[in-house]
Amino acid sequence: ARPMAGDRRSGWARRLALAAALALAALAAVAWARGWRLGLLRTAAAGAPAAALDFAVNGSGGRLERAGAAAGAVRNLVLIVGDGMGFNHLAAARAEIAGVNGRLFLERLPVAGWVTSPALSELRTDSASAATALASGEKTQRGMVGRTPDGRSPRTLVEAAIERGLSAGLVTSAVIVDATPAAFVAHVDSRDMLGEISAQMAASGVELLASEGPGGSTSASRRLEAGALGRFEEAGYRVFRDWRRLREGPPPAGVPVLAVLEAGAIAQRRDPSLTELAGFALERLAGSAEGFFLLVEEEETDSGGHANDLARVVAAIRDLDGVVRLAVEHARRAGDTLVVVTSDHETGGLVVVDGAAGGPLSYYWSSRDHTAAPVPLLAYGPGAERLAGVLDISEIPGILAELMGLELGAGETAPAGVGDPVRAAPEESAAAPADPGPGRGGG
């Protein structure tokens, strides 16, 4: 008797399934021989494993434990920004610092997401428009700081925090009037309006401002030197130009501090490093009765991307990782502190291709400018779960404000022409050169 049609189809199905299984097995054998392993992380270069933690971890990846406090119990916020830092910047730094199957400290935070950050009407952004969105939740055009094209000056997280009685600090490895810190306290039509930015910053009520100071090659450095320090002193700030003097003899709590340190010192990790400066800020702000907001920005991730200098980017991420560790250790002790690590945009179009254990990475840069690539977000502390998934950068401040009980606002329309008429020279505008140099604010 001839086999039925159904039996023939069944036979062919079994043969196809067997062939597929054999093909998958062959692929798996090849992958195993090449060193591939099933896991969340894959790095190309060998190295020391990530440093052991002195508190509980869970999971094979060594993630930190989730904070136990309920959402809504956020008293303090530490926002850490790696300017220009994309996913591949982290991948390269991980391979160089932590090695094969290693993990940076910041990658052990229990909540992760990714962030898109287009400007108001174009995919690519810059630090001015991106920081405005991160500070206030409002989209704007590139180059605008804390101001929208229709003239509004939306309230920022820092302004809302100070209004409610919290202490605030802005720390950066760039210059304090650069676009990222400026967007949290200033409202101007252009990031080049440095005189107006410094005047608004001096009147902001921020307790601690710390950065590299005058003497650098950037327009921001020169403008800061040309009269801006006097504005801060008139506003009651104690101005420090020497790190050791500040560290050994800070003024009493409540006296506002402006630290403008040696040009290039923080970026080149001389004295102090960004980690040391962030530690000082945490110590100073932690005594606030109502809580605090601290922004820490690593500018060298952006400058290294503009210069297509991977070693510079890796060194910057090593510093940033130290800042994250300090912040998480504080958050773990306090129980009411949320730590958020993110970026404003990707710079350089870095692509990490491959690498051999113990050998160099294979990578290339596709740009010397910003790209439209998404960037990472990692978080630890009460309410961190709210930041998981895919977010636009403008959604972040609304979530943070809700967790901290702060009120953001759309802001009133400013009269036309308000702002500092003195702008940077055309060749020193927001467009970054091929190599911005240490501490360059090219984001």
N, C-alpha and C positions, 0 to 999 in steps of 0.2 A: 504494500500500500504506500502511496505517496504521502510525504509529510504534509500536514495542513499549512496554509499560509501563515497562520499565527505562530506555528512552531518555527517556521523559517525566520520570521521577524525576530522571534525571541533569541534564536541562535546568533543572528547578526548582532543583536544588542549586547549579548554576552561577549562576543569577540571584540566589539568596539570598546566596551568597558575594560576588558583585559588589556587592550592596546593602550588605552589612556592611562591605566594604572602603571603599566611598564614605563611609559614615557615620563610620568611624574616621578617614578622611582629613579629613573636615569638622571633627570634634572636635579633631584634632591642629592644624588651622589656627587654630581659635579659641583653643586653649591657647597656641599660639606667639604669637598676637597679644596675648594678655594677659600675656605675659612668662614663662610657665611653661617650665621646662627640665627635662629628665630628669637627675636627679642625686640624691645622698644628702642634700643639704641644700637648704632653701628658706627664705630669710629675707625679711622684708618691707621693712626699712629699708635705705637705702644707707649706706655708710660706708667707712672705710679698710679695706683687706684686712688679714687677720691678719698680725702681724709675722713677718718672715722668720726662720727658725732658722739657727743657725750650725753645724748638723750635718745629717747626711743625712736626707732625707725620701723617701717613696715614695708612689706612687699620686696620682691627680688631686686627691684631697682633702687632700694634704699630711700624711698620717699619719706619726708618728714611726716610726723603724725599731724592730723588735722587738729586745729585749735578747738578746744572744748567749749568756748564761750558761745552763747547764742548770737545769731545775726541780730544786728541792732545795738550790740554792746560795744561799738567801736568808739573809743575815746581819743585815740591817737592814730594818725595816719602817716606812714612813711612811703612816699612815692619816689621810686628810683627809676631814672630815665637814662637808658643808654642811647644817646643821640645817634641816629643813623644805623642802629644795630638791628640786623635782620637775622633770620633763622640760620643762614649759612655762616654768618659771623660767629654765632654760637657753636655751630658744628665744627668750624675750624679751631676755635679756642678750646673746645672740649677735647679734640684730638691732641692738641699740643700740650694741654695742661693735665688732663685726666687720663688720657691714653685709651687703648682699645677697651670698649665696653665700660669706660669710666663715665663720670657724670660731674658736671660742675655743681657747686653747692646750690646755685640758684635753680638748677634743673631738678632739684630734689623737693622743691616746693610742691605741695599736694594739689594745687589747683592750677590749671594751665588753659590758655586759650590763644586765639590769634586775632590780630587787630588790623583792620583796613584803615587807611588814613588819607583818602583823597581830599584835596582842597575843595573849596565851594563849587568850582565849575571845571575842574580838571583833575585827572588821575594823580599827577605828581604834586606833591606838596613841598613845603620847606618848614624849617623849625618855627617860623613865626606863625603861619596858619595852623600847623599841627599843634603847637603848644597852646594856641588860643582855644582850639577845640578841646584839648585835654584839660585845660584850666577851667573852662566855662561851659562846655557843651555846645558852643556855637561855631558853625563853620564860617570861614572867611577866605579871602583871596590870599595868595602867596604874598609875603612881605608885610602883611598887616598884623599888628600886635594888639590883642585885646579889643579890637574894633571890627565891626562888620561893614560891608560896603554901603549899607544904608545909614551909616553913622552911629549905630548903637554901640554902647560900651557895656557888654554883659558882665554881671557880677561873677567873680571867680571863686574857686574853692578857698583860696587864701583870704580873700576879702570877706567871704561869709564866715570863715573860721574866726578871724580877728573880731568881727562884729559880734560874735557870740562869746567872746572872751578867751578864746584859745590863743596860745602862743604859736608863732610861725617862724620857720627858718628856711632860707634858700641857700643852697650850697652847690657850687659848680666848679669844674676844672677849667671852664672858659673864663670870661670876664662877666661880672655880675649883671651888666646891662645888656648882655647878649639876649637873643630872641627867646630862648626857652625860659629862663627865670623871669625875664621881663613880662612875658604874657600872663603871669600869675598876679601881677600887681599894677601893670601899666595899660593904658588905652590910647594908642596913637595910630595914625594912618600908615606909618612906615617904620620898619625895624631900624632904619637909619636915623630916626629922630632921637638921638641918644641923649641930648640935653634934656628933653622932655621926659624921656624914660627915667633918667636919674632923678629928676625932680619929683616925679610921681612915686618912685621907689623910696626916696627919702621921707615922703609924707605917708607912706603906706602903713606904718605901725608894725612892720615885720621886725621881730626881735633880733634875729641873727641873719646877716648877709655875709657870705664868705666866698671868695673866689681868688683867681689870680688878679693882679693889679696892673697899674700903669707901667708903661715901659715896653710893652710888646709892640709887634709890628702891625696889629690890627687897628682899624678905625676906632673900634670900641675902646681899646686901650688908650689911644691918644685923646679921645673925647673925655674919657673918665679922668684923665690927668688934667685936662683943661677946665678946671673949675668945679667939677662935680663933687669932689671930696668936701669942698666947703659947704655945699648944700646939705650933706649928711651931718656934718658937725653942727650946723645951724639948727638942724632938726633934733639934736640931742644925741646923735650917735657917737660912741667912742670908736675912733678909727685906729685900726692896728695895721701896720705894715710889716710886722715881724711876727712869725709864727711862735717862736719860743716865748716872746714877751706875752703874747695872748694866752698861750697854754699855761704859763706859770703865774700870770697875774690878771685873770679875767675880771671885769667889773662885776658888781653884785647882780643877781638875777633881777630882771626888770629893766636894766639899763641896756638900751639897744646897742648892738655891736656891728660894725662894718669891718671885716677883715679883707684887705686888698693886699695880697701877698706877692712875693717876687714873681715877675712875669716868667712863665715856663716852669715854675717850681712844681706845681701840682701835676701838670700834664706829664712832666718828666719824672715824677715820683721821687723828687729830691727831699724837700722838707717844707710842708708835710705831704704825704700821699693823700689821695681823696678819701681813702679808708680812715686815716687818722683824723681828717677834718670832719668826716661824718660822725666818727665816734665822739668828738668834742661837741658837735651839735646835739647829738642824742643826750649826752650828759647834761648839757645846758637846758634843753627844752623839757627834759623828763620831769622836772620839778614843777611844771605848770599845774596850777590847781584845777583848771578846766580841761586840760588836755592840750595836744599840739598837732600841728601839721608841719612836716618836714619834706622838702623837695631836695633830692640829691641828683645832680646831672653829671654824667660822664661824657664830656665833649669829644675825647680822643677817639671814640669809636667812629664818630662822623669824620673827624679830620683824617684818620687813617684810611677810611673808605675813599674820601676825595683824592687822597694821594696814592691809592691802590697799594698801600703798605700793610701787608698782612701782619707782620711782626708788631707793628704799632697797634693794630686792632686787637690782637691777642693780649698784649700787655695791658691795654685798657680794660678788656673784659676780665682779666685777672684781678685788677683793682676793683672793678664793679662787683665781682663775686665776693670780695672781702667786705664791701659795704653791705651787701645782702646778708652775709653771715652775721655781721654786727646787729643789723636791724632785726633779723629773725631771733637772735639770742635775746635781745631786749623784749621783743614781742612775746616770746615764750615765758619770760619772767613776769611780764606785766599782765598778760592775759586779756588785755583790752586794746591791743595795738594791731592794726591791719598793715601788712607790708605788701606793696604792689610794685612789680618790676615790669617795665615795658619800654617801648621805643616810640619815637615820633614818625619815623620813616626808615627805609633802607637806603644805604649809600654805597655806591660802587658796583652794584649788580654782581656781587660775589657768587661764584659757583664752585663748590667743592666737588671734585670729580672722583678722586680715588686716593689711595696711598697704601704703602706697605708697612707692616709692623716694624717700628723702629726706624722707618725711612721718612722722607719728606712727603708732604701732602701734594697731590696733583690738583691744581685749582686755576681759575682764571677770573679776571675782572671784566665785566662787559660795559662798564661806564666809569666816568669820574664824577658823576653827579648823583642826585637822588633818583630812585626808581619808584615804581608804583607797587613793588612787592609788599605783601603783608608782613607784619612783624609780630614777635612773640609777646605774650603777657603771662606772667606767673604771679601767684599770690599765696599769702599765708596769713592766717589770723581769722578773727570772727567776721563772718559775712563774705569770706573769700569765694565761696561757691557761686555767689552772684556774678562773678567775673569770668566764669568758665564759658567755653564755646567761642563762637565767632562774633566779634563786636566791631562796630565802627568806633573810631577814637572819640567821637563826639558823644557816644553813649556812656563812656566811663565816668565822667564827673557826676552825672545824674545819679548813678548807682552809689558812688562814694558819698555824695551829699546826703542821700537817703539813709545810708548806713550810719552817718555821723550826726544826723539831725540838723543838717545845714540847709539853708535856702538859697538856691541860685536864682538869678533873675535875668530877664532879657535885656535890661538896661535901657536908658533913655537915649534918644538921638542927640548927639552933640552938635553944637553950632558948626557950620562949615568953616574950615580953615583952622580949627583948633589943633594945636600941636606945635612942635618946635620947628621953626623954619630952617634951622641949620641941619643939613643932611650930610651924609658921607659923600666924598667925592665919587663920581661915577665909577671909577675903576675899583672902588672899594665897596661896592654895593653888595647885595645879598648873594650874588653869584660867586661861588667859591673858585679859587684858582686851582691849578693842577695839584699843587702841594700847599695846603693851607699853613703848614708849619705847626709846631707844638702849641697847643692852646688856641688855635685858630677857631673862631666861631663861624664856621661856614655852613651850618646846618640849615 
